[in-house]
Amino acid sequence: MADYNPNSIWTGKKKENGSSPEPKAAYGASLKISGGSEKENIKTHSRGNGDGRGLLWFFVACAAFVAGAVFYFFLLKPTPSPSVSISFVKPNQVFVGDQFVFSVSLTNNSDIALKNAALEIILPDNFSFAGQPLDQRAVQQAMGDLGSGTVMKQDFNLIATGGPNSVGHITAKLTYGTDASLEAQFESDGAADVITGGPAVGLNFTVPQNVFAGQSFTIAANYNNNTPHAIQNVVFRMQYPPTFVFGTSNVAPASAGGAVWNIGTVAANASGSIAITGTVAGSANAVYPFTGTLASSISGIAYSLDTETANAAVAVPPLSISIAFQNASTSVVKAGDQLNYILSYANNSGMAFQNIVIQAALAGDMYDFSSFRSDGAFNSALDTVTWSPATNQELASLAPGQSGSVRMAVNVKKSFPIKSASDKNYVLKVRAQIQSPTIPPNTSASSTVGTADMESKIRGEIAVAATAYRDDPSSGIANSGPYPPSVNQSSQYTVHWDVVNYSTDAENVVVSAYLQSGSVFTGHVKSNTNSQPVYDAATGLVSWSIPSLPAGTGILGAPADAVFQLANTPAVNQAGLVVTVLTQTNLSADDIFTDSMLQASADPITTYLPKDPTVAGKDGRVVQ
């Protein structure tokens, strides 16, 4: 079998002259040899019968082999599966609030190219993408095509945002196809853990455990960069209790009220401190939280570095003072009131205090200081009053457990000094201080001090006027009928309701009055507000509802005005009388500033029209 090549399915050996090899005869075919007899031909055929059958079986075997190979390679052989490995380069431990690089390496270990690969990084809650919103948990990066054996690397800037000493499980997921059409989708994934240590810039935050109400104390905020590199854009913020009053700090704050400090860049392993002084008001044994927070910003996004909270309890002061109204339980007052203050003091220690001085400072545009009365010494230039042993002998010495009081009185102005839209929501304030040069043992202060504050809101004021006219062309409503009114004849009148609101914003303003016998509502109405008067025929009530009315309405501009027309027909028994056509007008409203109710009223409307110049000299009595 010199013509068989075992490395091919079928290969014919070429001749030397390059011609094709002679074909073999098929089994059972008639092979005629030229020049031989028929008998010889038959013999020849008979002699080659065995060789022909063998050759035929050889052809069949070869064909089956070829068909099987084709069937295997094209139908049964599985499509090669891609193989991708994902590895990570990252620090084992990071500082909270410090950026770090998280690298993902992708290796295509397969013999085929990967098409349109996309890498997605999924973060746990305690990690964020640097410079991205804090709540963004995933980012996808297009990687393109990865050829066989290709290694690609992608870096991600991350930052730990959770608490210290926690573990972040970061997941990487690669999706890809094996051809450009992505008919077959594949996915590979991997994960790595990153441990969070302490804060990049740590905060040591201290507040005194016990403080006296109104007495200054110091909050210490010390910070330290724990990393070997600088941390930029560092900001310190304070969250105070509502009763805290900021005093001073050794570093100028960036905001009013001493709540924010721009520290800027903190060098590697560097430290610094901020000392804050202030006072807190509150009853004895009240506990108040103080919270300090360090943060750094990246691309305008603030990332927390460290947060500390400390509590301060208000201790019972050795020398205390309080302020109250005498015989009054509310702190809401109104224009024209007389305010009687009582300032009570007490020695809560086990020792006597000498030479006590009490001072009260009054502040508020609505105080009428010309009416001020007290047995203390009043300074009208500073609006303060002082009690001392010179004015009150009992203040010369105050024994342990002993208490007393001093008093003062002042009136509230009768009118509001409204000149602009900002002139509203008036408040009266009193700040009292009691002081003695006597110092309790183990106290570093130069004197013993106690303070108290009182604030009183002034209730707003609202007014309503009700006026009727016989002839009222400016309203645009024409009236008819006789005047003076005549028995059994209908006369029409226009009624104006004008509302003036003074010093506080009001809501749910309702103006109302009832029509009287002989009067009817014609339905003609007008208003310069978004609402108009309405009539309830079942009750005879005319009402006007105004949802809101700003402070200064009618003072800085026109009052709220509504007009409606009524007609009245006097009865015979009303001849010679002035007839009431509308009852007293009542107004109610909610004072938003003081959370109280405002009320006002206006006189009834009669046939006597003193404000109408067209009927001057007529008294409105009904005629026959």
C-alpha positions in Angstrom: 0.0 0.0 0.0 2.5 2.5 -1.1 -0.3 5.0 -2.0 -1.7 5.3 1.7 -0.8 8.3 3.8 -1.7 7.7 7.5 -1.7 11.5 8.1 -4.6 12.3 5.9 -8.1 10.9 5.3 -7.2 10.2 1.8 -4.2 11.2 -0.1 -3.1 9.9 -3.5 0.5 9.7 -4.3 1.4 11.7 -7.3 3.4 10.3 -10.2 6.8 11.5 -11.2 5.4 13.2 -14.3 2.8 14.8 -12.1 -0.2 12.9 -13.4 -2.9 11.5 -11.1 -2.6 7.9 -9.9 -4.5 5.3 -11.7 -8.0 4.7 -10.2 -8.6 1.4 -8.5 -11.5 -0.8 -9.7 -14.5 -1.0 -7.6 -15.6 -4.4 -6.2 -18.1 -6.2 -8.6 -17.2 -4.0 -11.6 -16.3 -5.4 -15.0 -12.6 -4.9 -15.7 -11.8 -5.4 -19.3 -8.2 -5.8 -20.3 -7.4 -5.0 -23.9 -6.0 -7.7 -26.0 -7.2 -10.7 -24.0 -9.8 -13.3 -24.8 -13.2 -13.4 -23.1 -12.2 -16.5 -21.2 -9.1 -14.9 -20.1 -11.0 -12.0 -19.1 -13.3 -14.1 -17.0 -10.4 -15.8 -15.4 -8.7 -12.6 -14.7 -11.9 -11.3 -13.1 -12.1 -14.4 -11.0 -8.5 -14.2 -9.9 -9.0 -10.5 -8.8 -12.2 -11.0 -6.9 -10.5 -11.2 -3.5 -8.4 -8.1 -4.0 -11.4 -6.1 -5.2 -13.5 -7.0 -2.1 -10.6 -5.8 0.2 -10.2 -2.6 -1.7 -13.9 -1.9 -1.5 -13.9 -2.5 2.3 -10.9 -0.1 2.5 -12.9 2.6 0.7 -15.9 2.1 3.0 -13.8 2.3 6.1 -12.1 5.5 4.9 -15.4 7.1 4.0 -16.8 6.2 7.5 -13.8 7.6 9.1 -14.1 10.9 7.2 -17.8 11.1 8.0 -17.2 10.4 11.6 -14.5 13.0 11.9 -16.7 15.6 10.2 -19.6 14.7 12.4 -17.4 15.0 15.5 -15.7 18.2 14.7 -18.7 20.0 13.4 -21.6 18.5 15.5 -20.3 16.6 18.6 -17.2 18.4 19.6 -18.0 21.0 22.4 -17.4 24.7 21.8 -14.2 25.7 23.6 -15.2 27.4 26.9 -13.5 30.7 27.8 -11.3 30.8 30.9 -10.7 34.1 32.8 -8.9 34.6 36.1 -9.5 37.7 38.3 -6.9 38.9 40.8 -6.6 41.9 43.0 -3.9 44.2 44.2 -5.0 46.2 47.3 -3.9 47.1 50.8 -4.9 44.7 53.5 -5.9 47.5 55.8 -6.9 51.1 55.2 -7.7 54.2 57.3 -11.3 55.5 57.5 -11.6 58.5 55.2 -8.4 57.9 53.4 -8.2 57.2 49.6 -6.7 54.0 48.3 -6.3 52.2 45.0 -8.1 48.9 44.4 -6.6 47.2 41.3 -8.3 44.4 39.4 -6.3 42.3 37.0 -8.0 40.2 34.3 -6.3 37.3 32.5 -7.8 35.6 29.4 -6.5 32.0 29.8 -8.5 30.6 26.9 -7.6 30.1 23.2 -10.4 32.4 22.1 -10.8 36.2 22.3 -13.3 37.7 24.7 -15.5 40.4 23.2 -17.0 43.6 24.7 -15.9 42.8 28.2 -17.3 45.0 31.0 -16.0 45.0 34.6 -18.3 45.9 37.5 -17.2 46.7 41.0 -19.7 46.3 43.8 -19.0 47.9 47.2 -20.4 47.1 50.6 -22.0 49.9 52.7 -18.8 50.9 54.5 -16.9 51.8 51.3 -17.4 54.4 48.6 -15.9 55.5 45.3 -13.8 58.5 45.9 -15.3 61.7 44.5 -18.6 60.0 43.9 -21.9 60.2 45.9 -21.7 58.3 49.2 -24.7 56.1 48.3 -23.2 54.9 45.0 -22.6 51.2 45.5 -21.5 50.0 42.0 -19.4 51.3 39.0 -19.1 49.6 35.6 -16.1 50.0 33.4 -16.0 49.0 29.7 -12.8 46.9 29.1 -13.2 46.2 25.3 -11.8 43.0 23.8 -9.4 40.6 25.5 -7.3 38.5 23.2 -6.1 35.1 24.1 -3.5 35.3 26.8 -4.2 39.0 27.3 -3.7 40.6 30.8 -5.6 43.8 31.6 -5.6 45.9 34.7 -8.1 48.5 36.0 -7.6 50.8 39.0 -10.4 52.1 41.2 -10.1 54.9 43.7 -12.0 53.9 46.8 -12.4 55.3 50.3 -13.5 53.7 53.6 -16.6 55.5 54.9 -17.8 53.1 57.7 -16.7 52.7 61.2 -13.2 51.5 62.2 -12.3 47.8 62.7 -14.7 46.5 60.1 -14.3 44.3 57.0 -15.4 45.3 53.5 -16.2 42.6 51.0 -15.6 44.0 47.5 -16.8 42.1 44.5 -15.6 42.2 40.9 -17.8 40.9 38.1 -16.7 40.5 34.5 -19.3 40.0 31.7 -18.2 39.2 28.1 -19.0 37.3 24.9 -17.1 35.1 22.6 -18.1 36.9 19.4 -18.9 40.5 18.4 -22.7 39.8 18.4 -22.6 38.6 22.0 -24.9 35.7 21.2 -23.3 33.8 24.0 -22.9 35.7 27.3 -20.4 34.6 30.0 -19.7 35.9 33.5 -16.7 35.6 35.8 -16.4 37.0 39.3 -14.1 37.3 42.2 -14.0 39.1 45.6 -11.5 40.6 48.0 -11.7 41.8 51.6 -10.3 45.1 52.8 -10.1 45.8 56.6 -10.7 49.3 57.9 -8.5 50.4 60.7 -8.7 53.6 62.7 -9.5 57.0 61.2 -7.1 58.8 58.9 -7.4 61.8 61.1 -8.5 60.9 64.6 -10.5 63.1 67.0 -10.0 63.2 70.8 -13.1 65.1 72.0 -13.7 66.1 75.6 -16.4 68.0 77.4 -16.7 68.5 81.2 -18.9 65.9 82.7 -20.6 68.5 84.9 -21.2 72.2 84.1 -23.2 75.0 85.8 -26.0 76.6 83.9 -24.9 79.9 82.5 -21.3 79.4 83.6 -18.6 79.3 80.9 -16.8 75.9 80.2 -14.4 74.6 77.6 -14.8 71.9 74.9 -11.4 70.5 73.7 -11.2 69.0 70.3 -7.8 67.5 69.5 -7.0 65.8 66.2 -4.1 63.8 64.8 -3.2 62.6 61.3 -2.5 58.9 61.6 -1.3 58.4 58.1 2.2 58.9 56.6 0.9 61.4 54.1 -1.0 64.7 54.2 -4.8 64.8 54.4 -6.4 67.7 52.6 -9.6 69.8 52.9 -10.2 68.8 56.6 -13.2 70.4 58.3 -14.3 70.2 61.9 -18.0 70.5 62.8 -19.8 70.9 66.1 -23.3 69.9 66.9 -24.5 71.7 70.1 -27.6 71.2 72.2 -30.2 73.9 71.6 -29.5 75.7 74.9 -25.7 76.1 74.2 -24.4 79.7 73.6 -21.1 79.9 71.7 -18.5 82.2 73.3 -15.0 82.1 71.8 -12.5 79.6 70.3 -8.7 79.7 69.9 -9.2 79.2 66.1 -11.5 81.5 64.2 -14.6 79.6 63.1 -15.8 79.6 59.5 -19.4 80.1 60.4 -21.5 82.3 62.8 -22.3 80.6 66.0 -19.0 78.6 66.1 -20.2 75.4 64.4 -17.6 74.9 61.5 -13.9 75.2 61.3 -11.9 74.9 58.1 -8.7 73.1 59.2 -7.4 72.6 55.7 -4.4 70.3 55.2 -3.1 68.2 58.1 0.4 67.1 57.4 1.6 63.5 57.8 1.5 62.5 61.5 0.7 66.1 62.5 -1.8 67.2 65.2 -3.8 70.2 66.2 -6.5 71.3 68.6 -9.5 73.6 68.8 -10.7 74.9 72.2 -14.3 76.2 72.4 -15.8 78.1 75.3 -19.5 78.7 75.9 -22.4 78.4 78.2 -25.4 76.1 78.4 -28.8 76.8 80.0 -31.0 74.2 81.6 -32.4 72.8 84.7 -30.2 70.9 87.2 -29.4 67.3 86.3 -30.3 67.8 82.6 -27.9 66.0 80.3 -26.9 67.5 76.9 -24.9 65.8 74.1 -22.1 67.5 72.3 -20.9 66.0 69.0 -17.7 66.8 67.1 -17.1 65.5 63.5 -14.0 65.6 61.3 -14.4 65.2 57.6 -12.4 65.7 54.4 -13.8 66.6 51.0 -12.9 65.1 47.6 -14.4 66.7 44.5 -16.9 68.5 46.7 -18.1 65.3 48.5 -17.5 65.2 52.3 -16.3 62.0 53.8 -16.4 61.4 57.5 -13.1 60.8 59.2 -14.1 60.5 62.9 -17.0 61.4 65.1 -17.1 61.7 68.9 -19.9 62.5 71.2 -19.6 63.5 74.9 -22.3 64.4 77.4 -22.3 67.3 79.8 -24.7 67.3 82.8 -26.0 70.5 84.3 -25.0 70.4 87.9 -26.9 72.1 90.7 -25.2 75.5 91.0 -24.0 76.6 94.4 -25.6 79.9 93.8 -28.7 79.8 91.6 -31.2 82.3 90.2 -34.5 82.0 88.3 -36.9 84.4 86.5 -40.7 84.2 86.4 -43.8 86.4 86.1 -45.5 87.2 89.3 -48.9 85.5 89.4 -48.7 84.5 85.7 -48.0 81.1 84.2 -47.6 82.0 80.5 -44.6 83.5 78.7 -46.9 85.0 76.0 -47.8 88.7 76.6 -49.6 91.3 74.6 -49.2 95.0 73.8 -50.0 97.3 76.7 -49.5 94.6 79.4 -47.7 95.4 82.7 -45.0 92.8 83.4 -44.2 92.0 87.0 -40.9 90.0 87.2 -39.7 88.1 90.2 -36.1 87.0 90.4 -35.6 84.2 93.0 -32.2 83.2 94.3 -30.8 80.5 96.6 -27.7 79.2 98.2 -27.4 75.5 97.4 -24.0 75.0 99.0 -22.9 74.3 102.5 -21.1 77.6 102.9 -22.2 81.3 103.1 -21.8 83.6 100.2 -20.9 87.2 100.8 -21.5 90.5 98.9 -23.9 89.1 96.4 -24.7 91.2 93.3 -27.7 90.5 91.0 -28.0 92.1 87.6 -30.8 91.8 85.0 -30.4 93.0 81.4 -33.6 93.7 79.5 -33.8 93.6 75.6 -36.7 94.1 73.3 -38.1 96.9 71.1 -41.5 96.6 72.8 -40.3 97.5 76.4 -41.6 100.8 77.6 -38.6 101.7 79.8 -40.2 104.9 80.9 -42.6 102.8 83.0 -39.8 100.8 84.7 -40.0 100.3 88.5 -37.8 98.5 90.9 -35.9 98.8 94.2 -32.7 98.1 92.3 -30.6 100.6 90.5 -31.7 101.1 86.9 -29.3 102.1 84.1 -31.4 103.4 81.2 -28.4 103.7 78.9 -27.7 99.9 79.2 -31.3 98.8 80.1 -30.0 97.0 83.1 -31.0 96.9 86.8 -28.6 96.0 89.6 -29.3 94.8 93.2 -26.5 94.7 95.7 -26.0 95.1 99.4 -26.3 98.9 98.8 -29.9 98.5 97.6 -30.9 95.2 99.4 -29.1 94.5 102.7 -30.1 90.8 102.7 -27.6 90.4 99.8 -24.6 91.1 102.1 -24.6 87.5 103.2 -26.5 84.5 102.2 -26.3 81.5 104.5 -26.4 77.8 103.4 -29.9 76.9 102.2 -31.1 80.5 102.4 -33.1 82.0 99.5 -34.7 85.3 98.6 -36.1 87.3 95.7 -36.0 90.7 94.0 -38.6 92.3 91.8 -39.0 94.7 88.9 -42.0 95.9 86.8 -42.2 97.3 83.3 -44.9 97.9 80.7 -45.2 96.6 77.2 -45.6 99.4 74.6 -49.2 99.8 73.4 -48.4 100.0 69.7 -46.0 98.1 67.4 -43.1 100.0 65.8 -43.7 98.6 62.3 -41.7 100.3 59.6 -40.8 97.3 57.3 -41.8 93.7 56.5 -39.1 92.5 58.9 -40.7 94.3 61.8 -42.7 91.3 63.3 -42.5 88.5 65.8 -41.5 90.7 68.7 -39.7 89.2 71.7 -38.9 90.5 75.2 -35.7 89.0 76.9 -34.3 89.1 80.4 -30.9 87.7 81.3 -30.2 87.6 85.0 -26.9 86.9 86.7 -26.1 86.4 90.4 -22.4 86.7 91.5 -20.4 86.4 94.7 -16.7 86.7 95.3 -16.9 83.7 97.6 -15.5 80.6 96.0 -16.4 77.0 97.1 -13.5 74.7 97.8 -11.8 72.9 94.9 -13.1 75.5 92.4 -10.7 77.3 90.0 -13.1 80.1 89.1 -12.5 83.7 90.2 -16.0 84.0 91.5 -19.2 82.1 92.0 -21.8 82.9 89.3 -25.3 81.7 88.4 -27.4 82.8 85.4 -30.9 82.5 84.1 -32.8 83.6 81.0 -36.4 84.3 80.2 -37.9 85.0 76.8 -41.5 86.3 76.2 -43.2 86.3 72.9 -45.6 89.2 72.2 -49.0 88.0 70.8 -50.0 89.6 67.5 -52.9 92.0 67.1 -55.6 92.0 64.4 -58.4 94.4 63.8 -61.6 94.5 61.7 -63.7 97.4 60.7 -67.3 97.2 59.3 -68.6 100.2 57.4 -71.8 100.6 55.3 -72.5 103.0 52.4 -75.7 104.1 50.7 -73.8 105.5 47.7 -70.6 103.6 47.0 -69.4 104.2 43.4 -65.8 103.2 44.2 -66.9 99.7 45.0 -68.4 99.2 41.5 -71.7 98.1 43.1 -74.7 100.4 42.5 -77.3 100.8 45.3 -80.9 101.8 44.9 -83.9 102.5 47.1 -84.9 105.5 49.2 -82.8 107.1 51.9 -83.7 107.8 54.6 -85.2 104.3 54.5 -89.0 104.1 54.1 -91.5 101.6 55.5 -92.1 98.6 53.2 -89.6 99.9 50.6 -86.3 98.1 49.9 -83.1 100.1 50.2 -79.7 98.7 49.3 -76.4 99.2 51.1 -72.8 98.0 50.5 -70.9 96.7 53.6 -67.1 96.9 53.7 -65.0 94.6 55.9 -61.4 95.8 56.3 -58.9 93.7 58.2 -55.5 95.0 59.5 -52.9 92.5 60.8 -50.1 93.9 62.9 -47.0 92.0 64.2 -47.4 88.3 63.5 -48.5 86.1 60.5 -52.0 84.9 60.9 -53.8 81.9 59.4 -57.4 80.7 59.2 -58.8 84.2 59.5 -62.6 84.1 59.6 -64.8 87.3 59.5 -68.6 86.8 60.1 -71.9 88.5 60.9 -75.6 87.8 60.7 -78.2 89.6 58.6 -81.1 90.9 60.7 -84.9 90.9 60.1 -85.8 92.6 56.9 -82.3 92.2 55.4 -81.4 90.0 52.4 -78.1 89.1 50.7 -78.1 90.2 47.1 -75.1 88.2 46.0 -73.0 91.1 44.8 -69.5 90.6 46.3 -65.9 91.8 45.8 -62.6 91.3 47.5 -58.9 92.2 47.1 -57.9 88.8 48.4 -58.3 85.3 46.9 -61.5 84.7 48.7 -64.9 86.4 48.9 -67.8 86.6 51.4 -70.4 83.8 51.2 -73.9 83.6 52.6 -75.7 80.7 54.4 -79.4 81.2 53.8 -80.3 78.7 56.5 -78.7 80.7 59.2 -78.4 84.2 57.8 -74.6 84.1 58.3 -72.3 86.1 56.1 -68.7 84.9 56.4 -65.4 85.6 54.8 -62.5 83.1 55.2 -58.9 84.2 54.5 -56.4 81.2 54.6 -53.4 83.4 55.5 -52.6 87.0 56.2 -49.0 88.3 56.5 -47.9 90.5 59.4 -48.1 94.2 58.4 -51.2 93.9 56.2 -53.0 97.2 56.4 -49.9 98.9 57.9 -47.3 98.6 55.1 -50.0 98.4 52.4 -53.8 98.2 51.9 -55.8 96.2 54.4 -57.6 93.1 53.4 -61.0 94.3 52.1 -64.2 92.6 51.2 -67.5 94.2 50.0 -70.9 92.7 49.8 -74.4 94.2 49.1 -77.5 93.7 51.3 -81.0 95.1 51.0 -83.3 96.0 53.9 -87.0 96.6 53.9 -88.2 98.3 57.2 -91.4 97.2 58.8 -94.1 99.5 59.8 -93.3 99.1 63.5 -89.7 100.4 62.8 -90.9 103.8 61.6 -88.9 106.6 63.4 -86.1 104.1 64.4 -82.6 103.5 63.3 -82.7 99.9 62.1 -79.9 97.3 62.6 -79.4 95.5 59.3 -76.3 93.4 60.3 -75.1 92.2 63.7 -71.7 92.8 65.3 -68.9 91.6 63.1 -66.6 89.0 64.7 -63.1 87.9 63.6 -61.0 85.0 64.7 -57.5 83.9 63.6 -54.5 81.8 64.5 -51.4 83.5 65.6 -48.6 81.4 64.0 -45.8 83.0 66.1 -47.3 82.5 69.6 -49.5 79.6 68.7 -52.5 81.4 70.2 -55.9 82.7 69.0 -56.5 86.3 67.9 -59.9 87.9 68.1 -61.5 91.2 67.1 -64.9 92.7 66.5 -66.7 95.6 64.9 -70.0 97.4 65.8 -73.3 96.3 64.1 -74.3 98.0 60.8 -77.4 100.2 61.1 -79.3 102.5 58.7 -77.3 105.3 60.3 -74.3 105.8 57.9 -71.8 108.1 59.6 -69.0 107.3 57.1 -71.0 108.0 54.0 -70.5 111.6 53.0 -73.4 111.5 50.5 -75.9 111.2 53.4 -74.3 113.6 55.8 -76.8 115.2 58.2 -79.3 112.3 58.0 -79.6 110.1 61.0 -81.0 107.1 59.2 -84.3 106.9 60.9 -87.1 105.1 59.0 -89.8 107.3 57.6 -93.4 106.5 56.6 
